[in-house]
Amino acid sequence: MPDGLPTEIDLTRPSAARVYDYFLGGAHNFEIDRQLAEQIASMTPNLAATMRSGRDFLRRAVRVLLDAGIDQFLDIGSGIPTVGNVHEVAQGANPKAQVVYVDIDPVAVAHSRDLLAGNELTGVIHADLREPERILAETRQLGLIDFSRPMGILLAGVVHFIPDADRPDDILATLRAAAAPGSFLVISHSTFEDQPQEMLDAQRLSARTATEITLRSRAQITGFFGDWTVVDPGVVHMPLWRPDSPSDVDEHPERFGAFGGVARYDQPGG
């Protein structure tokens, strides 16, 4: 067991969080993760770019929320810390912004706590998205997020790890119900729509990790926003969501295999 890692970490099975870290150029991954990542990459050479596209979408969404006055964020499925994390983006614009990270992977949590040591405006929770009530309770206990005020709930690349049998609609409804009017919900989610067969085959390799991916349609993903108001440009392929420059969008934005969207909780009747 490498020094400093919790003994409960299973290094005999690849971790989705560590595979993701590898594709983003991080250093918090192991040989078994790199082997699976390279197998997936051999089938889908642009997958690293896909991962970066997802991270870029999240950064743009966080900036939009900051512009709307959001100064507290609940990032569920945050993964292993890499450059450009939510707290870096948020606190770079607003030094008083507060962020709570939540992840199921003990490696992601361990490295997050190490990275954030000394940052009193951030917190880390080790929890499963399938337990939204626990996430909300532990977030309240941290005291970093005021649930009576608008917040940003970030679900970037995580809901597709919840199979239909675990009732993701109910999970999302529980999270939305805890938010105050004026809050925002950010979702990016893998899809089978507009995808070549090799991409679908690579997604199926996720069954080898503890977190298999469920691909969903644009309509299904849009449904996760409930009755919140989806902001422009809607639920679209990630590069099309408010790009920093038109040149950032190539001729085939669908090649990244995921939709992204943001919705706002408006006042009833507003």
Backbone torsions as a table, in degrees:
resi	resn	phi	psi	omega
1	MET	NA	123.6	178.8
2	PRO	-58.1	147.6	-177.4
3	ASP	-58.3	140.0	172.2
4	GLY	86.3	-3.9	-178.7
5	LEU	-98.5	145.3	179.0
6	PRO	-60.3	144.1	-177.4
7	THR	-68.3	-18.9	-178.4
8	GLU	-79.4	-5.1	179.3
9	ILE	-69.9	128.2	-179.4
10	ASP	-94.1	107.8	-179.9
11	LEU	-90.9	6.8	177.9
12	THR	-91.7	-6.3	-178.6
13	ARG	-133.3	135.1	-179.5
14	PRO	-64.8	151.8	179.0
15	SER	-112.3	134.2	179.0
16	ALA	-60.7	-38.8	-179.7
17	ALA	-64.7	-39.4	-179.1
18	ARG	-75.2	-33.4	174.0
19	VAL	-62.7	-43.1	178.4
20	TYR	-61.6	-43.9	178.3
21	ASP	-59.3	-41.3	179.7
22	TYR	-60.7	-45.5	-178.5
23	PHE	-66.4	-27.2	178.8
24	LEU	-85.0	-0.8	179.6
25	GLY	86.7	17.6	179.7
26	GLY	-78.6	174.1	-177.3
27	ALA	-111.9	3.3	-174.1
28	HIS	-101.3	63.7	179.2
29	ASN	-148.5	164.2	-174.6
30	PHE	-122.3	172.3	-174.1
31	GLU	-57.6	-41.0	-178.4
32	ILE	-65.3	-31.4	176.5
33	ASP	-71.9	-40.9	-179.0
34	ARG	-67.2	-34.5	178.0
35	GLN	-63.1	-45.9	178.4
36	LEU	-66.2	-40.4	179.6
37	ALA	-60.5	-43.1	-179.5
38	GLU	-68.1	-34.8	176.8
39	GLN	-64.4	-43.8	177.9
40	ILE	-65.2	-42.6	-178.5
41	ALA	-64.0	-31.9	178.9
42	SER	-66.0	-25.6	178.6
43	MET	-90.2	-29.8	-179.1
44	THR	-135.0	87.0	-173.8
45	PRO	-59.3	-22.5	-177.0
46	ASN	-93.9	13.7	-173.6
47	LEU	-65.8	-36.1	177.7
48	ALA	-60.8	-40.9	176.6
49	ALA	-63.9	-34.5	176.9
50	THR	-62.6	-45.4	178.3
51	MET	-60.7	-42.9	179.9
52	ARG	-66.8	-35.0	177.5
53	SER	-62.0	-40.2	177.4
54	GLY	-63.6	-42.1	178.6
55	ARG	-66.7	-38.5	178.2
56	ASP	-64.5	-40.0	176.8
57	PHE	-59.3	-44.7	-179.2
58	LEU	-61.7	-43.6	179.9
59	ARG	-61.5	-43.6	179.7
60	ARG	-63.5	-41.3	179.9
61	ALA	-63.5	-42.3	179.3
62	VAL	-62.2	-41.0	178.8
63	ARG	-63.3	-39.4	177.5
64	VAL	-62.6	-42.4	178.8
65	LEU	-65.3	-39.2	177.0
66	LEU	-60.9	-42.7	178.7
67	ASP	-62.8	-27.6	179.0
68	ALA	-84.8	1.5	176.7
69	GLY	97.0	5.1	179.0
70	ILE	-74.0	130.8	179.7
71	ASP	-130.1	13.6	176.2
72	GLN	-143.4	136.2	-170.2
73	PHE	-134.2	136.1	172.8
74	LEU	-113.5	105.5	-174.2
75	ASP	-103.2	103.1	-176.3
76	ILE	-99.9	126.9	-173.5
77	GLY	82.6	39.1	-171.9
78	SER	-70.0	-25.1	179.2
79	GLY	77.0	-166.6	-178.7
80	ILE	-84.1	135.8	-177.0
81	PRO	-58.4	130.4	172.4
82	THR	-135.0	176.1	-179.0
83	VAL	-61.4	136.5	177.8
84	GLY	86.6	26.6	177.3
85	ASN	-66.6	169.1	-174.9
86	VAL	-58.4	-44.1	-176.9
87	HIS	-66.4	-31.1	177.7
88	GLU	-67.7	-43.5	178.5
89	VAL	-66.6	-48.3	-175.5
90	ALA	-67.2	-48.9	-176.8
91	GLN	-75.0	-19.0	173.4
92	GLY	-66.9	-32.1	178.4
93	ALA	-93.1	-33.8	-178.9
94	ASN	-138.8	99.7	-175.9
95	PRO	-58.7	-15.7	-179.6
96	LYS	-96.2	2.4	179.9
97	ALA	-63.7	142.0	-177.8
98	GLN	-117.7	139.6	-174.1
99	VAL	-135.1	132.4	171.3
100	VAL	-114.6	122.5	178.1
101	TYR	-97.7	140.3	178.3
102	VAL	-132.4	131.6	175.3
103	ASP	-151.6	153.2	-179.8
104	ILE	-86.4	-22.6	-174.2
105	ASP	-83.4	121.0	-179.1
106	PRO	-61.9	-28.5	176.8
107	VAL	-67.3	-45.5	178.3
108	ALA	-59.2	-42.7	-178.4
109	VAL	-67.2	-44.0	-178.8
110	ALA	-61.5	-45.8	-179.7
111	HIS	-69.9	-34.4	177.3
112	SER	-61.6	-47.0	-179.0
113	ARG	-63.2	-36.7	178.4
114	ASP	-67.0	-46.1	-178.3
115	LEU	-63.5	-38.3	-172.0
116	LEU	-92.8	2.9	178.5
117	ALA	-55.6	126.2	-179.6
118	GLY	94.9	-12.9	176.2
119	ASN	-93.3	98.0	-172.6
120	GLU	-74.2	-7.9	-179.7
121	LEU	-97.1	9.3	177.9
122	THR	-129.0	155.0	176.0
123	GLY	-146.3	161.9	-177.2
124	VAL	-132.3	134.2	178.8
125	ILE	-124.2	134.6	175.7
126	HIS	-96.3	102.9	-175.9
127	ALA	-158.0	164.1	-178.0
128	ASP	-102.8	134.8	177.0
129	LEU	-55.2	-25.4	178.4
130	ARG	-67.6	-7.9	178.7
131	GLU	-117.6	65.4	-174.6
132	PRO	-62.8	-35.5	179.6
133	GLU	-62.9	-39.8	178.0
134	ARG	-65.4	-42.4	178.7
135	ILE	-59.4	-45.9	-178.9
136	LEU	-64.9	-41.6	-179.5
137	ALA	-64.2	-45.5	-178.6
138	GLU	-69.9	-31.9	176.2
139	THR	-64.8	-43.0	176.8
140	ARG	-61.2	-39.6	-179.3
141	GLN	-63.5	-33.4	178.5
142	LEU	-65.4	-30.1	177.8
143	GLY	76.2	14.0	-178.9
144	LEU	-89.8	-26.8	-177.7
145	ILE	-114.0	129.3	177.4
146	ASP	-94.7	106.7	-174.8
147	PHE	-71.3	-8.4	175.7
148	SER	-83.3	-7.3	179.8
149	ARG	-114.8	158.3	178.5
150	PRO	-60.4	143.0	177.0
151	MET	-139.3	169.7	173.7
152	GLY	-107.6	122.6	174.9
153	ILE	-100.5	118.8	-173.8
154	LEU	-109.9	121.6	178.6
155	LEU	-128.6	68.9	-175.7
156	ALA	-89.6	112.2	176.1
157	GLY	64.0	36.5	-178.5
158	VAL	-127.6	-34.0	-175.9
159	VAL	-64.4	-27.1	179.1
160	HIS	-70.4	-6.0	172.9
161	PHE	-88.0	-1.8	179.5
162	ILE	-101.2	112.0	179.1
163	PRO	-69.2	160.5	-179.6
164	ASP	-58.1	-32.3	-178.6
165	ALA	-62.3	-22.9	179.6
166	ASP	-92.9	10.6	171.1
167	ARG	56.3	64.4	179.8
168	PRO	-61.4	-29.3	178.5
169	ASP	-61.3	-40.5	179.5
170	ASP	-67.9	-38.0	178.8
171	ILE	-61.3	-47.3	-179.3
172	LEU	-65.6	-37.3	179.2
173	ALA	-62.9	-38.4	178.3
174	THR	-64.1	-42.5	178.9
175	LEU	-66.2	-43.7	-179.6
176	ARG	-62.9	-38.9	-176.8
177	ALA	-64.3	-23.0	-178.0
178	ALA	-84.1	-10.2	-173.0
179	ALA	-91.5	148.3	176.5
180	ALA	-82.7	154.2	173.8
181	PRO	-53.2	142.8	-175.8
182	GLY	95.3	-7.8	178.6
183	SER	-74.6	163.0	178.6
184	PHE	-125.9	150.1	175.1
185	LEU	-123.3	127.0	-179.9
186	VAL	-113.9	127.6	179.6
187	ILE	-134.6	133.1	162.3
188	SER	-124.3	142.9	-168.0
189	HIS	-154.3	133.9	178.6
190	SER	-66.4	149.5	-176.2
191	THR	-137.1	156.8	172.4
192	PHE	-94.1	-10.7	-177.2
193	GLU	-69.8	135.2	176.4
194	ASP	64.7	21.8	-174.8
195	GLN	-106.5	140.3	174.8
196	PRO	-72.2	161.9	-176.2
197	GLN	-61.2	-35.2	-178.4
198	GLU	-65.8	-31.5	176.4
199	MET	-68.8	-41.4	178.6
200	LEU	-64.4	-38.7	178.4
201	ASP	-64.1	-40.2	-179.9
202	ALA	-66.6	-38.6	178.5
203	GLN	-61.0	-35.2	-179.1
204	ARG	-66.8	-20.7	176.8
205	LEU	-65.2	-17.7	178.1
206	SER	-61.4	-17.8	178.3
207	ALA	-63.3	-16.5	178.5
208	ARG	-80.1	-13.6	175.8
209	THR	-96.3	174.5	178.8
210	ALA	-75.2	-4.5	-175.2
211	THR	-131.6	82.8	-179.9
212	GLU	-69.4	144.6	-177.6
213	ILE	-91.7	137.2	172.4
214	THR	-109.5	114.5	178.5
215	LEU	-79.1	139.1	-178.5
216	ARG	-134.6	164.8	-179.0
217	SER	-82.8	167.0	175.6
218	ARG	-58.8	-40.7	-178.9
219	ALA	-63.8	-42.0	178.7
220	GLN	-64.2	-42.5	-179.2
221	ILE	-65.9	-42.0	177.4
222	THR	-59.7	-35.8	-179.9
223	GLY	-61.5	-23.9	-179.8
224	PHE	-67.6	-16.8	178.2
225	PHE	-82.5	-6.3	178.6
226	GLY	58.7	-134.6	-179.2
227	ASP	-95.1	13.1	175.1
228	TRP	-71.4	157.1	-177.0
229	THR	-84.8	113.7	177.8
230	VAL	-74.1	124.2	-176.4
231	VAL	-84.7	159.7	178.8
232	ASP	-60.0	142.4	6.5
233	PRO	-94.0	23.6	-179.0
234	GLY	90.9	-161.2	177.6
235	VAL	-92.3	109.0	-171.4
236	VAL	-135.4	167.7	172.5
237	HIS	-56.9	136.5	-166.5
238	MET	-48.8	-44.6	-178.3
239	PRO	-64.1	-19.0	-178.3
240	LEU	-84.4	-7.4	-178.8
241	TRP	-84.7	98.7	176.0
242	ARG	45.9	59.3	179.4
243	PRO	-61.4	150.0	178.4
244	ASP	-64.0	-31.3	-180.0
245	SER	-150.1	145.4	176.8
246	PRO	-56.0	-27.9	-179.7
247	SER	-70.4	-13.1	178.9
248	ASP	-78.0	-9.9	-178.1
249	VAL	-107.1	118.5	179.3
250	ASP	-85.7	-173.9	-175.1
251	GLU	-72.0	-15.5	-176.8
252	HIS	-131.8	70.2	-179.8
253	PRO	-64.7	-18.2	179.8
254	GLU	-71.5	-14.5	-175.1
255	ARG	-66.2	-14.8	-179.5
256	PHE	-82.7	-8.7	167.0
257	GLY	72.4	23.4	-179.4
258	ALA	-152.3	149.7	172.9
259	PHE	-101.6	151.6	174.3
260	GLY	-133.7	148.0	178.7
261	GLY	-160.1	162.9	179.7
262	VAL	-136.7	137.3	178.4
263	ALA	-131.4	152.5	-177.8
264	ARG	-117.2	139.7	177.1
265	TYR	-89.3	99.9	179.9
266	ASP	-81.3	155.9	176.0
267	GLN	-58.8	139.7	177.7
268	PRO	-52.6	128.2	-179.7
269	GLY	80.1	0.7	-178.1
270	GLY	-89.6	NA	NA
